[in-house]
Amino acid sequence: MQSDALNEELRKEQDFVDTAYEVLDELRKRYREHQRTAEASKWRNTPQALTERDAFAAHWGDEASRLESIVDGLVFGRIDNTDDSTHYIGRIGLRDQGGDQILIDWRAPASRPFYQATGANPQDVVRRRHIRTRGRAVIGVEDELLNTDSKPDGKLVFQGEGALMQALSEARDGQMSDIVSTIQAEQDAIIRRGSDGLLVIQGGPGTGKTAVALHRAAYLLYAERARLESSGVLIVGPSNIFLRYIDQVLPSLGENGVVSTTIGRLLPGYSAIAQDSSQAREIKGRMAWVDIAKRAVRSFERVPNDTPLSIASYRVTLRSETVKAARASARRSGKPHNEAWEGFALELMDDLARQMNEQVGASEHLSWYHDYIRGSKEARRAINLAWLPVSALQVLEKLYANETFLEQMAPELTESERATIRRLRGSALTESDIPILDELEELLGALPSASASANAREQARKREIDAAGEAIAAMGLGHGMVSASMLAERAAGEGSDLTLSQRALRDRTWAYGHVIVDEAQELSPLAWNSLLRRCPSRSFTVTGDLDQRSSAGRAKSWSDVLGPAMRAYQGEEILTVSYRTPAAILDRANALMDELGTPAHYPLVAARDVVDAYAKTTTGGSVQELQAVVKAEDAMLSKRVGAGNGRIAVIASPTSIRHLREACGWGSSLDERICLITPVESKGLEFDTVILWEPDEIIADSPGDIYVALTRPTYRLHAVSSSPLPNALV
């Protein structure tokens, strides 16, 4: 009887899912047809007409792309209410051809009871139904009866394992899945919270803080689209591996206006590939570099002694008092160093021109002599030495390589600290260099030739944006995905093939509407300064776990790690349930933190446990022994989830990684069934099985790192060691 009832309910839900996909397919088709029609239209050959054509084509093309990103799980829930109404919940909202709402966007206010209704507070919901699909096929439903005084339409289906537990037990595939169908009430409240100020989401391993932050991004893009449609959302992650791991979550929710990067890739034109020691990271991350950078830039603004010059047949003097006055004027302009050079140079050229004019007793306009001055190598050199155009990288390399210069510019640093960061010119950049370069870029601006070109482009761009804005307003497309700035770039040929992400990543001065920072406990004060610069509205979602901090020194509260961002702080939400990590593993991780004298600040409760979650092997330290363990765990995982399914991570200290990679051939790609990574690289990731190689080496690096490594598995942890294990892992 139960089987018959289930099949009947599955059939009913399949009928609805089929209808929803038919509507989605029709919308996609219609939007692409509108796009092609607009592109093929023969508009009047005027700039305004062409802009209007591009507005139509871009609008429909972007709307189609958004819908085409939604493949699986279009419909995942349903609520039956006390007023006999039924609402289906999905990734996006859909209306049928008659205009009736058939599917409610999970972010809409009407969907809120699906996530927050309980037996104690049913919010007029009689039944909540979770609908599981594979592709477009309904494969399961599960009901929760929230109001026993009302009888829902149709049969109730109770199958034992809830939607959340089902999701937790599935094999991992190297990509983070969205949690839109299993968001818990405490998570939903955080996702829908307002965007003012900086919100901290403190959560231990497996609490879903990253997923909550990503779904919060999707929610804000829905709820505040008018504000965020052109500025976008910036996501800052701990590593490139992590960014690849999460890169399908937001597109699967129908959102593409997001930029993802790391601190090491924050600046256009720079890429951090080298590693600093922990001491160097701490030194470079201090806010003292704001003042050091200012001194370093000002050191290129000199007042020389009076300097005799020969320009053509003229004998003139670059006068110290004139240089001093021009320098004061350039500084008062408020322009960055390189961009102020033109005004500075013109003042000096005018003074030299006056001297030249006086020598011939003529009354020529001063600009008549400027060509002579520009053509004089001696004059150009003297002017540039007084106010030298310079790049951020040149200044940084001089600071690191020139011991005397660093001592003069950085009196805040001790001799030992200066020695720690000293290095040769041409050395590869580290992640800690990027915020310093950002400070220098802010103070320097573009080099003179680049600045002039940029100014001309900016003026032309402003004119294009004004025209595009008028076109969009006239056609009623003001609330779509295409903004005036985006359209202007397309019309100019600059952005025709560029996404918002690509445009923003090319522009150091891009101002984002919201910034999400994952593993935020690792950021230095100076890195926070760089992020604040990129979000004038100070709208941040910050996620992390102080207990997983790798950086030097433990922090007792978020006020210890937010640095200058603390000014925007609006509050902290704490997630206390670990959905990922089995209780047997989480208990060992917490016990080890106690054993190391670094107890967790935020105790967690595991949502589940599994049988045979932990194993240990003592070895002689040979690679062959590790390979044997990996082979056995590989076979065990295949038996549980099927051959080729699931993911295994071998986590080892940085000192062991290179040797293991050469000996075993394992890479760091999450596309492979077995990957080899460091604890830092594993931050934010999860695997079915984790094999921990030489835990004592990881402990020596950082207690936070061992806590990270221990809490990556969803099913099984295997410690492999050639030395005695800590008591918590015995």
Secondary structure, DSSP 4 states (H G I P E B T S, - for coil): -HHHHHHHHHHHHHHHHHHHHHHHHHHHHHHHHHHHHHHH----SSHHHHHHHHHHHHHHHHHHHHHHT--S-SEEEEEEETTS-EEEEESS-EE-TTS-EEEEETTSGGGHHHHH--SS--TTEEEEEEEEEETTEEEEEEEEE--TTS--SS-----SS-HHHHHHHSPP-SSPPP-TTT--HHHHHHHTS--SSEEEEEE-TTS-HHHHHHHHHHHHHHHTHHHHTTT-EEEEES-HHHHHHHTTHHHHTT---EEEEEGGG-STT----B---HHHHHHHTSTHHHHHHHHHHHTTB--PPPEEEEETTEEEEE-HHHHHHHHHHHHHTT--HHHHHHHHHHHHHHHHHHHHHHHHT----GGGGHHHHHT-HHHHHHHHHHB----HHHHHHHHHH-HHHHHHH-TTS-HHHHHHH---TTPPPBTTHHHHHHHHHHHH-S-HHHHHHHHHHHHHHHHHHHHHHHHHHHTT-TTSS--HHHHHHHHTTSSTT--HHHHHHT-TT---SEEEESSGGG--HHHHHHHHHT-TT--EEEEE-GGG--SSS--SSGGGT-GGGGGGEEEEEEE-EESSS-HHHHHHHHHHHHHTT---SS--EES---TT-EEEEE--S-HHHHHHHHHHHHHHHHHHH-TT-S-EEEE--HHHHHHHHHHH---S-TTSSEEEE-TTTTTT--EEEEEEE-HHHHHHH-HHHHHHHHT-EEEEEEEEESSPPPGGG-
